[in-house]
Amino acid sequence: MPYNIASDTCNPRKGHRLADIPAHDPFVLSHKETNTYYLYTTGIPELTDLERNGVLVYKSKDLVEWEGPFVIFEVPDGTWAHPQHGTWAPEVHQYNGRYYLFVTLHNRDSILAEPPKVWKTNHLRGTAIAVSDSPEGPFQLIKKDGPVPPANFMTLDGTLYEDENGKPWMVYCHEWIQVIDGSFEAIPLKPNLSEAEGEPIHLFKASDAPWINAERKPDDKPQVYVSDGCQLYRTKGGHLIMLWSSYNDEGYVQTIAKSQSGKLEGPWEQLDPLVKGDSGHGMLFKTFEDNWMLILHHPFSTPESRAIIYEAEETEDRFNIIGP
């Protein structure tokens, strides 16, 4: 049976390095109350003791040695999501005194559209929100009848963003499988994050990045544009930036965009990629020494994928990568 983080008093799962930990879409919460870093990642039954898909956490005091894994969430029965069809891009946000898990769930048995109506089969996929009183879980799913974005959209990688007025939003990726040119959208949330409160808005599409188009060559195969891994931050100069990922000729890419208005609505300016070489789906976090770090995974494929941490530098209007 998997270890329970709340009850385990003699834990043998200590001393892991990041190179030891299979990690995809890594997310770090710096928990000041306990001086602990929490690393959240997907729990895959084939690679763990889990009998169904879930979310795992590792914890560390120094970002070097990690303890875990511990199960903090498993897809429950009796909801819109299938317990065996995946948990993608888990991230935990501290918000209004509680902890909220954003995780993309799936149901491949619930078909939205099939060829020839669409070029590729569309099925139910979207980000759900679960809540706990602890960053160590367990997390309980809030909305059980469907994902937070519209259920007829194929979406993924939803993240929490609070705008300049304190309004919570879910920013998410609209799947290239459905729209071909993957896009980024945002939907307003109720104050308790229980569900959406309004209609989604469009932010930008993956093909807006000039570096993607610069590599395109005429071909007789369908050309798609992938949108992955959105994360939003406000720089010390007040500029709103978004991390996101897509592909170039070498594989997965970690890139960055900046809102020219400083607001979620944009317009968004696409900047040069931060990390190439089949690396991406990153997020920024601060150490307890107040230094910025970028964590992402490399390579893209599992089970080879591992988390890598880079030092990052904050400027007035963006972030730069110093090195791993």
N, C-alpha and C positions, 0 to 999 in steps of 0.2 A: 504493500500500500504506500502511496506517496506520503511524505512527511507533512505534518501540520505545523505551520510556522508559529501558531499561538501556543501549542502544547509541547513542542519538542524541547526537552530539557538536556538531552545528551546528544547533540547533533554531530554526526561523523562527517558531514558534508562541508568541511571547511578547507581553506587553502587553495581554492580554485583561482586560476588566472583566466583572463578573458580568452586566451587561446584555447582553454579547455572547454569553454562553454558554447554549445551550439546556440547561436542567437540570430534572429531575423527581426528586422524592424525594432531595434533596441530603443528603449526609453528610460531615462534616469530621472528620478525624483530625489532632489537634495532635501532631506528632512532635517531641518535645523533643530527641531525639538529633541531629537535623539542623536544628532550628529551622525546620521546614517545615510548612505547613498543606497537607493533601491533601484535595481535594474530589472525592468519588466520585459518579458519576451513571450513568444508563443509557446504553448505546450502541445506537442504533437504526440499522439498515442504511440506511434511507431518508434519514437525516440525516448519515451519516458515510461513511467509506471501508470500513466493516465489511461483510463478506459474510455474516455471521451475527450473531445477537444477542450482545451482550457488555457489559462494564463499562468505563467510561472514568474516568480520573483527571486532574485539573488540580492544579498545585502553586503555592504562593505563599509569600512571606516576610512579607507584610504584610496579607493579606486584601483588597488593593485590585487589584494586578496579578497575573494568573494566567498560567501557562505550560501549554500542552497543546493538545488532548487527547492522552493516551496510552492505549493499550489494555492492560489488565491481566488481562482474562479474556474468553474466548469460550466459548460453550456447546459442549462437545465432542460428537463423534459417539459412538454406541454406549452412551448412557446413557438413563435414563428420560425426560429432557427433550428437547424438540424444539429444534434450533438456530435455527429461524426464528420461534419462538412467544413470545419476549420474555424480558427480564431486568429485573425490577422491584426497586426499593428496595435497591440495594447499599449495604452498610456494612462497614467494616473495623475490627476490634477487635484491639488488641495484648494478647495473652494468653499467659502462660507462655513468653515469649521468642520467640513466632512471631506471625504476622499471619493473622487469620481473616476471610475474606469471607463474609458472610451475604447471599444473593441469592435472590429468588423466581423460580423457573423454572416452565415450563408444558409441557403436552402436550395440545393440544386434540383430538388424534386418539384419545386414551385417555379414553373416556367412562365416567363413574362412574354416571350415572343420567340418564334422559330423561323428558320429559313423556309421558304424564300421571302417571307415578309421582312426579315432582317438578314444581314450577312453572316451572323454568328448567333448561336442560341443565347438568349438572355435569360438569366434566372435571378431569383431573389437574393440580393446581397446588399448589405448596408451596415452602418455603424450604430451600435447600441450603447447605452449608458447603464452602468451598474454603480452601486453606492456602498460605502462602508464607513465605519467610524475610525478605521485604522488603515494606514498604508499597507499593512500586512494582510488585509482582508479579514474574513471572507467577504466578497462582493456579491450583492444581490441585484439581479436585473430589475430595472425600474419599469420600463415599457415592454410588455410581453407580447403585444399583438403585431409588432412590426418594428423596423428600424426607425431612427429619428428622421432622416431625410425621407422624401416621398418614396413609398414602397415600389412604385413603378419605375424608379430610377435604379440603375446598377451603380452603387456608390461604394466607396471604401476610404479608409484612412482618415476618418473624422477626428478633428482636434478641437479643443476649447479655445475660444478667443473672447476677451472682454474688450468692448470698444471704449472710446474716449468718454462715454457717458455711463460706463459700468454695465452696459447691456451684454449678456452672454450670447454667444453665437457658436454654432458648430460649423467650422470650415471643413470641407471634404472634397474628395476627388470624384468626378463623374467619370465612370469607367469607359475606357477606349473601346471595350467590347461592344458597348451600346452606342456610343456617339462617334467612334473612329478617331476623332481629334479630342483626346481626353482633356477635360477642363477642370477648373477649380470653381467651386460655388460655396455659398454660405447661407445658412438658415438660422433665423433668430430662435432662441430658446426661452422657455419660461424661467423665471428667476430661480426655481428649484431644480432646473435642468431635467424635469420629468418628461418633457416632450417639446416639439417645435411649437413656435408661436408666431406664425406668419409664413409667407412664401419665400422660397430661396431666391438669391440673387446671383448673377454670373460675375466672376472676377476676371479670369483670363483663361486662355486655352494653351495647351502645350506647344502648339505650332507657333505661338507668338515669340518663342525664343529664337533669336537669329542664328545662334550656333547650331540649332537643330536643322534649320533650313539650309544652312551653308554646306552641310554634309549630304543633303539629299541628291540622289541621282535618279534619272528616269529608269523605270523598271516596269515589268509587266505584272508584278505582284502587288497586292493591296498594301498601301503604306499607311501605317497607323502611327498615332502620336500618344505616348503613354504619359499619364499624369499620376504621380505617386507622392506620398509622404509629405503632406503640407504641415508646416509649423510656423507660427507667427511670433514676432518679437518687436519690441519698441526699443530703438537705440537711445543712447544718452543724448543724442541731438534731437530726439522726438520723431525720428523717421520710422515708419512701419515697414518691416521687411518680412518676406516669406521664404523659408527653405522649402524646396521641392525637388523631386527626382524624376528623371526620364532616362532615355537611352541615346548614346551616340554610337559611332561605328565600333567602339571598343567595348561597349557594354553599358552597365548602369552608371549614372552620373549624379553627383550631388550638386545642385545649382541653387540660385538665389534670385529673388526679385524684390523690387522696392516700389511701394505705392507713392506716386508722384504727388498725391493730395494729402498723404499721411492718414488717409481713411481706408477702411476696408473696401469700399467701392472702387478705389483706384482713381485714375488708370495706373496700371502696373508696368513698370519698366523692367525688362529682363537683363540681368547682369551676367558677367562671365561665370562659368561653373567654378565651384570651390574645390571639388575633388573628383577625379575621373578614375579610370582603371577598374571598372566594374564595382564601384562603391557607391552607396547611397542610402536613402531613407534615414537621413540623419536628424538629430535634434540638438539644440544648444542647452547647456545647463551651467550654473555657476557652482564652483567648489566652495567649501566653507572658508577658504582664503580669499574669496571674491574674484576668482579667475574664471574666465569663460572657457568652456570645453565643448567640442563637437563630438558626438558619438554617432557612428553609422555602422552598417554591416558590409563586409567584403569576404568572399565574392557574393553574387546574388543567390546562387544555387544553394539549396540545402541537401544534405546536412553539413556541407563544407562551410557554410556561412558563419562568420565570427564577428563580434563587435570590436571595433577599433576606436580609440579615443585620440582626438587631435586637440592641440592647444589652439585657441581662437583669440583673435584680437578685435575688440570693439572700436569702431571709429564713430564719427558723428552720424554717418548715414548708412553704415553697413557693417558686416563682419568679414574678417579675413582669416585665413588659416595659416598658422605659423608652422606647424609640423606635428607628427604623431608623438 
